Amino acid sequence: MKILLTGANGMVGKNILAVAAGHAHEFLAPKSVELNLLDASSVRRYIAINQPEMVIHAAGVVGGIQANMAEPVKYLVDNMQMGLNILTAVKDAGIKKFLNLGSSCMYPRDAINPLAEDLILKGELEPTNEGYALAKVTSTRLCEYISHEDPERLYKTIIPCNLYGRFDKFSPNHSHMIPAVIRKLDEAKKNQLSQVDIWGDGEARREFMYAADLADFIFYALDNFSAMPQNLNVGLGEDYTINEYYQAVADVVGYKGTFTHDLSKPVGMTQKLIDNSKLKEFGWSYKTTLDIGIKKTYEFYLSEYCND
């Protein structure tokens, strides 16, 4: 197929393109100057000219707790606008297949873990990333509505757990947890710091998957798209505490200091573990263990990010 990939310059997009060479699909991977997803007319014009047979929507404004709390308007408006623009343009162009990337933050903050796909909109969202979550819920629901109105339209959503890996961001204010911890502990080691602080008590649990595994799943999904459920969690089905992630990164980085806990800082949801039973039924499972994933991400950080 000729596939339009939005967000080709992001972590997920770059991991998809890195795997694409082993597959027969043709990928359109426009930069934002070629395809401005915030401009509806730009989106329609690009689709009319290039005529993709399918769209994978991986674009988004993403970041950790600090970024989401600092700029909730941007995380809501920009992500919702991009989703609405690409989905309505693709629908109006008669394109039959659309793969939307959701987020596990769409699930209610107080839902019982593991989080099953039917829990979307069944409770209050986590306030620290509510804007981003609302935008993701909107695109997910719109995919459902379009497919309901026209069953020949396969507009489906995958809901990845938290991700990390090659091509990640390592900015202290805009990165997700694992890349942030990699940078933090690498700098602490270089500066010979004896102590590093962790937000909260470190007992909150999170599920992180290596991003190359998500890319592997996406190509599996392309080969089995008709059989894939409307909404599908993609993750490990197991989680670790924040303290355990810090220790795992410390082991890889070689940081020998101790950790303290800043109980004044927000931690988000106490647990966010996806239910992977439908994923197992679909026939796919992850390949990269946490220690190997952290090692590969740290190697990328040292070879690419530190040399920018």
DAZI-V623496 format. One record per backbone hydrogen bond with DSSP energy under -1.0 kcal/mol. CO is the residue of the C=O (numbers start at 1). NH is the residue of the N-H. If there is no record, write none. Layout:
BEGIN
CO;NH / CO;NH
END
This chain:
BEGIN
1;26 / 2;53 / 2;54 / 3;28 / 4;56 / 7;10 / 10;14 / 11;15 / 12;16 / 13;17 / 14;18 / 15;19 / 16;20 / 19;22 / 20;23 / 26;3 / 28;5 / 31;34 / 31;35 / 36;39 / 39;43 / 40;44 / 41;45 / 42;46 / 43;47 / 44;48 / 45;49 / 46;50 / 47;51 / 54;4 / 55;99 / 56;6 / 56;58 / 57;101 / 64;68 / 65;69 / 66;70 / 67;71 / 71;75 / 72;76 / 73;77 / 74;78 / 76;80 / 77;81 / 78;82 / 79;83 / 80;84 / 81;85 / 82;86 / 83;87 / 84;88 / 85;89 / 86;90 / 87;91 / 88;92 / 89;93 / 90;95 / 91;94 / 96;154 / 97;55 / 98;156 / 99;57 / 100;158 / 103;106 / 104;107 / 108;111 / 115;275 / 116;119 / 119;122 / 124;109 / 126;129 / 127;130 / 129;133 / 130;134 / 131;135 / 132;136 / 133;137 / 134;138 / 135;139 / 136;140 / 137;141 / 138;142 / 139;143 / 140;144 / 141;145 / 142;146 / 143;147 / 144;148 / 145;149 / 146;150 / 150;153 / 153;155 / 154;98 / 156;100 / 157;232 / 158;102 / 159;234 / 160;104 / 162;209 / 164;211 / 165;168 / 171;175 / 176;180 / 177;181 / 178;182 / 179;183 / 180;184 / 181;185 / 182;186 / 183;187 / 184;188 / 185;189 / 186;190 / 187;191 / 188;193 / 189;192 / 194;258 / 196;260 / 198;262 / 202;243 / 204;242 / 206;240 / 207;162 / 209;164 / 210;213 / 211;215 / 212;216 / 213;217 / 214;218 / 215;219 / 216;220 / 217;221 / 218;222 / 219;223 / 230;157 / 232;159 / 234;161 / 240;206 / 241;245 / 242;246 / 243;247 / 244;248 / 245;249 / 246;250 / 247;251 / 248;252 / 249;253 / 250;254 / 250;255 / 258;196 / 260;198 / 262;200 / 262;265 / 270;205 / 273;115 / 276;280 / 277;281 / 278;282 / 279;284 / 289;293 / 290;294 / 291;295 / 292;296 / 293;297 / 294;298 / 295;299 / 296;300 / 297;301 / 298;302 / 299;303 / 300;304 / 300;305 / 301;306 / 305;308
END
